[in-house]
Amino acid sequence: MIRLSVNINKVATLRNARGSNLPDVQKFAIDCERYGAQGITVHPRPDQRHITFRDVVLLRSLVKTEFNIEGNPTEEFIRLVIENRADQVTLVPDDPGQLTSDHGWDTLKHKDFLIKTINRFHEAGIRVSIFVDPDPVMVKHASDTGTDRVELYTESYAKNYVHNREQAIEPFVAAAIEANKSGLGLNAGHDLNLENLAYFAKHIPGLLEVSIGHALISDALYFGIENTIQLYRRQLGPQ
């Protein structure tokens, strides 16, 4: 079974636009779980332009499925994750003012840093996933860091899916095979949607979890959040 984790950053963006508590981010997370989400993902950034550090604190006691906190492992971020006992942390090499994640780790260049950082999370009993491009070499070096999982950055798949889906998925299959061979769990995320998700899920061996936010929340404007979560879960195959 491939699990669906709903990224609720865009809900926080909408709330922050008016400076009130509408929509209520915490209630939205609870409702997502009630409607079938198997995890909640948040990505607090240093400027707190969507999910805030306070949101993380409040959500920790409410999320009953898997609480996945993703972000650039600055000292502030590491403390936030450990203090709030995330079930999973996803390490993303974001720049401070970056609009959205746009590349994975160079797991060879940053191997020593990743080893030290991952050890800190493991000492706190937190599962670690690191964001990587669909490159078997980067996946292979990721296995040397001690990470539990890798998350494949799927923007290039989504971009090229409409032109040639067979070609678009090839590097992801190769990366997945390397992850399986290296004993790494496999997650995926970025620009996956109702159009391209089923094909991805069907062809990626060993896929455990997808994290989806922007497209899912956008679809919910038309279909409603309960229906949308069920639509996405059906794309992931038998439950």
N, C-alpha and C positions, 0 to 999 in steps of 0.2 A: 504494500500500500504506500503510495506517495502522499505525503502530508502537505496540506496547504496552510502556510502561515500568512496572515494578512498584515501588511505593512500599513499602519494608520497615520503615517506622517501627513498625508494630504488632508486628513480630517483636522489635524492640529493647525495646518496652514489656514484652513477656512475659519477656524475659531479665532486665530490670532489676528485675522484681518479686521475684526471689529473690537478686539480687546475685551471680549466678554467670555462667557463659558458656553457659547452656542456655536457649533454643536459641542456637547459634553464628550470629551475624548475618552474619559474613563468609562462612561456608560456605553459608548460606541464599542469599546473593546469587549466589554461583557456581552453585549448583544451579538457581536461577531462570533464569539465562542458559542453562544446559545443557538446561532443559526448554522453552526457546523464548522467554523474555523478551527483548525487543529493546532494553531499557534498564533501568537501576536508578536509582530516585529515592530521595533521602533529604531530610529536612527537619529539620536540627538546630536546636533552639530554645535560647535563652539558658540555661534551667535544665537542659538536657540530660536531660529526663525520658524520652526514648526514644533516638533516635540521638545519640550523643555525638560530640564533636570528635575523639576518638581513633578512633571508628568510621570517620569520614570519611577520616582518614589511612590506615587499614588497607585500606579499600575501594578507594582510588585505584589501588593496584597490582594489584588483583584483577579489577576490572570491565573486561571486554573489549568490551562493547557501547557504550552511551552512559551516561555517568555524569552524572546531572542532580541538582544540589544546589539546593534551593529554600529560601527564607527571607527574613526581613526584612533589608534591606541595611544593618545596622549596621557600624561599622568592623571589629568582630571577625569578623562574617560575611564581609565582603568579603575580608579577609586569608585566612580559611580557604578560601574558594573559589579565590582566585588561587594560593595556595601549593600547593593540591592539584589544580590544573589540571583543573577540571571541563570536561566537553565542553559542557555547557549549564548556565547558572544561570537559575533562575526566581525573579524578584523578587516577593515577597508582602508586602503591608502589614500584617503581624501586629503586634498589641500584645504586650508581653513575656510576659504570663501567659495569653495566649489559648489556649483549649482546642483549637480547630482554626480553620483559615482560614475567614472568613465574609464577606469582601467584597474587591472588586478595587480597583485604584488609581484615584484621581481623576487622570487623566493630564493634565488642564488645570492643576489646582491644584499638582500636584507635578512639573510638566514640567521645570523647571530642575534640580531635584534628580535626576530620572531621567536627564536628559541627561548630567550630570556622572558619575553612577554607572555608567551604561552605557558611557561612554567608558573608564572604568577597566578594565572587564572586556574590552572590545574590544582595548585595548592589550595585554592578556595573552592574546589569541587565543581568548577564550571566547565562545561564542554566547549571546545573551541573549533570554529570554522574560519578559514581564511579565504578571502576573495581572490580568485585567480582568473586569468585569461585562459581560453581553451587551448592550452599549449601543453602537450605531454611532458615537456622538459620542466616547465614551471610546476606541474603537478608532482613530478618525480622529486624535485628538490623540496617541495612542500612536505613530503613525507618525512624528510630529515628534520623538520622543525619540531616534531612531536604533536602537531595538530591532529585533532580527531577527524575533522572533515575539511573538505574544500567546497567553496561555492563557486560554480562556474558563472562568469560574467556573460550574460546572454544577449547583450545589445547587438552584436554583429549577426547573431542568428536571427533575431527579430527583424533587423534591417534588410537582410538578404532573403528572408523566407518567401516574400512575395515574388521574387525573381526566379529563384531556383532553390527550393527547400532541401532537395537532396544534397546539393553542394553546400548549402548553409549549415547543415547539421554535421557534416563530415568531421571538422576539427573537434566538435563537442563529443562525438562518439569516441574519437581517439583519446581525448583527455579523460573521458569516463573509464575507458578500458585501463588506462594507466592508473587511475585512482583505485579501481577495483584490485588491480594487481599489487598495488602498494598498500592495500589494507585500509584505505581512507574511505570514510563515509562521504556521500556526494549530495550536495545541495545545488540549487541553481536559482538565478534571479536577475532581473532587469529587462523590462519591456516585453515580458511574456504576457500574452493576452488570450482572449477567447478564440482568436483566429489561429494562433500558432502553438498553443500549449499542448493540445492533444498529440500532435505529431512529435513534438519534443519528448513528451513523457513516454510515448510508445517506443522511441528509438534509442533512448539513453539508458544503457545498462546500469543497474544499481542505484538509480536515482531515489533518494530518500525524501526530499523536501524541496518545495519551491516557495519562495517568498515573493509576494506580488502586492503592489500598492497602487501605483498611479492608474494603471489600466482598470484594475478592479474597482477602485473608488469612482472612476469616471463612468464605468458601466453601471454602477449602482444608481447614478443620477437618472438613468433610463429604466432600469429593471428593478430597482429597490435592492437594499443590501442583503436581505435574506435570500431572495431569488438568485442574486448574483453569486453569492458564496456557493450555492448549490450548483449553479452552472459551471463554475470553475472546478469544483470537486469532480463533476462528471467528466470533465476533460482529462482528469488524471487517471481514469480507468477504474477498475473494480475497487470498492472500498471495503 
